[in-house]
């Protein structure tokens, strides 16, 4: 099996800026890379204060559909906090309208429901992420794209802006921007 790799610039960002530990000679798997990205998006996206709730409430990353991470997302967030918020991972078969998610990862298994999920989260302060082909063009804010065995990002600037989220220019520089200008 050929595993997509992190592009050189993304790897440098993860190691230098985000402090991601990498063992010498060890190449991370595709889903280790994506798990670290999901966690680190929290450092490069700004949510309105009301979207995070009280200090003790968790910052929640929700995985909707089949979970491709096999525990690697749990490993990436173990012991981490976003400001004063502990981080939690929730797995859901369907998007629960009452869920308090700050990040929603839409799995490949939800391809047929992608438009309904995006519509259900429309104008909510929730960062949507997926690896489905064409997801960014369909309203997902961040799409993982596997290109030449590298994980790259595609960001829908309009969707992030409509949700009241501010995406850092550092993250925008790493991505292909779709659906609007680079000023998010």
Number of C-alpha atoms within 10 A of each C-alpha: 3 7 15 19 21 22 18 11 11 20 17 14 16 19 12 11 9 14 10 15 9 12 8 6 6 7 13 15 15 18 19 18 22 22 20 19 19 21 20 17 17 19 15 15 16 16 18 12 9 8 17 19 13 11 12 10 14 20 24 19 26 22 25 22 19 15 18 14 17 10 12 17 24 18 14 19 19 13 10 14 15 15 11 13 17 17 19 19 18 14 15 15 13 14 20 12 10 6 11 19 26 19 21 26 22 29 20 18 15 18 16 9 15 20 14 12 22 19 13 13 17 16 15 16 23 21 27 27 25 25 22 18 14 13 25 26 16 14 25 32 28 28 27 21 22 18 13 11 14 17 23 21 25 23 28 28 26 19 26 26 17 14 19 18 22 17 24 16 14 10 16 19 12 16 20 16 19 18 16 13 10 18 12 19
